[in-house]
């Protein structure tokens, strides 16, 4: 006990009280109000938008000024009189200055836009990562990793494109259209007739294509998510696929999925092309008609040749502005659909509810199950039923039973990955429904059957999420877990990289790193879920010594099939079809007839 007491301080050195509770999302996400949600997420003051608009208008001003200059020069030349050279020089110098200012103004505008949109990207991805950590394990069980990756990567990128389109191109199109309308209404109101005639056509195009574009965007996004999930699964299954010679079948399976994405993408591209081409032809016909009318007016002397150029330029601005807005619609639709897609995560109610619950500062490790039952969705029989057991602080309890007996479910209930549907679980007398399980997990370490490592160094994998751990403590834990035995032969020692999921190590070496990761936290509760299953007998004996030291004065739950592992437990709990059918010490259970002895005699447990 004194040894563990000394470690208490070091084991929690990497955590602060603030770390123990996830920060709540600092905004409300409403997928049914995508544009309002987007503006709320951007979160910039009104003066920022005013400054951005001013920079945008100044940057684009040459496009609006040049038609007036051209019209004036044409009218001056057509009158046949002498043109003052000084006047023309000042015109061209003014236009040149307006053109040159585009460089600094455009750079400033992009800087403002980039800062805004990149901050939004970070906000969204931080929110998604935070919410993924908060969502229940049941949510992650039923949702493919590839789908989640597609939302974090592709959907956020689509929202980035939407914001750039709205804040720059769409705003500029609206500004150009309003400018052209205002000048035309001031100088020649009759020209507005062509715009008035275009309004019902624009509304008709939007109404005709809107539903089809929205549906095909949704279908394409869903297909891409399925493809992402299948690709992630294929990558994970490559060793199994290669071992069974199924490469061609996997390629064929993924090929069908890729063809489906291809077909969905083509349908989306075709509907977008039809939408854009129809709008383009309609607007160009309007331009031709307008030019014909203006030519007739000019022949009759009602307008000058320069005014034809000016009005055609203004009408072109209006037509181009409206046309661009229509062409932006498919891209906007993709962005809006991505905003709605993120709502599947950010608005999902399937959260691990810890907000406002008591934060646990320390525990002794005493556990109690009071008539606990739990069933998985879609399964008839309960995974565990009527579990009633108390585990004293520092006691080592082994859970044994055939596959599907409920061992792993009991472990997940202790960790808080599942919540009892009936009954309750208590930590040191505190019901789980009253405490923040994230703070409790600071005192729980798990060594799973399937070792989870990431492609960093051995040191990073052992210290995952910890800071302030001394080199002495790290090396002692590595020695206890028999990690140093193979680390000493690596060129960079503990700083050697291990490849993705520890691909450069053997199964036993990966498992020993997982054990070291659990021990470095000096937990009050240690869960060993088949912790030695991947080890050969020589390695198991070495690691078992480390486990024997680790479980001393520490509450330990051991899920194992090997007699050599469970015989050291203070108590063995035998499970059958989700119920406790027997319990006791090893020598007691092996001495009397019962399921445990039957399992041992039939070889269900390996000695």
Number of C-alpha atoms within 10 A of each C-alpha: 9 7 8 16 10 10 16 16 11 18 22 18 15 15 15 9 9 8 11 18 16 14 11 11 14 9 11 11 20 17 21 12 12 18 14 12 17 19 11 13 19 16 13 11 8 9 9 11 13 11 13 18 18 14 20 23 17 14 22 20 17 19 15 16 13 17 19 18 16 16 20 17 15 16 14 15 13 12 10 8 8 8 12 9 9 8 10 13 11 11 15 13 12 13 17 12 11 19 15 12 15 18 11 12 18 16 13 16 18 16 11 16 17 15 11 18 20 13 15 20 20 12 16 19 17 14 21 21 15 16 19 18 14 17 18 19 18 15 16 13 9 8 12 17 16 19 19 22 15 20 24 20 12 16 24 23 16 21 24 18 17 25 23 18 19 15 18 17 17 23 18 20 21 18 19 25 20 15 16 22 19 14 13 18 13 9 11 12 12 10 19 15 10 16 16 10 11 17 11 11 14 17 10 12 15 16 11 12 16 15 11 14 24 17 14 21 25 20 17 22 23 17 21 23 23 19 22 21 19 20 16 16 14 17 10 11 13 14 11 12 16 12 10 9 11 13 14 11 11 16 12 12 13 16 13 13 19 18 11 16 21 15 14 21 18 14 17 21 16 13 16 20 14 12 21 19 14 11 21 19 11 15 24 14 11 19 17 12 13 18 17 12 12 22 17 12 15 16 11 10 10 10 15 20 18 22 21 19 19 20 23 19 20 24 25 20 23 23 26 19 23 23 21 19 20 20 19 18 22 23 19 21 20 23 25 23 22 24 27 21 18 23 18 13 20 22 15 13 12 13 16 20 15 19 13 10 13 15 18 18 11 13 17 17 22 20 22 21 22 17 16 22 23 23 18 13 8 6 8 8 12 16 20 26 21 17 22 16 15 13 18 17 19 20 21 24 24 29 25 27 24 15 11 14 20 24 28 18 19 24 20 15 19 25 19 20 14 19 20 22 11 15 16 20 26 18 20 15 10 17 14 21 16 13 20 21 23 19 19 21 18 21 22 21 22 22 24 20 17 15 18 14 22 16 15 17 19 25 18 18 22 24 19 16 9 16 13 12 16 11 9 9 14 20 17 16 25 26 16 24 29 23 25 19 13 12 18 11 9 13 9 12 15 21 15 15 21 18 14 11 14 23 14 13 14 11 16 19 21 24 28 29 26 24 30 26 26 25 25 24 26 24 28 25 30 25 26 22 21 18 26 26 18 19 19 11 11 9 15 21 15 15 24 19 13 21 21 13 13 22 21 14 19 23 24 29 26 24 26 23 23 18 15 15 22 24 16 15 22 15 21 25 25 23 24 18 18 24 21 21 14 14 18 16 17 20 9 13 19 18 10 11 10 13 18 25 18 14 17 16 12 10 12 16 20 14 12
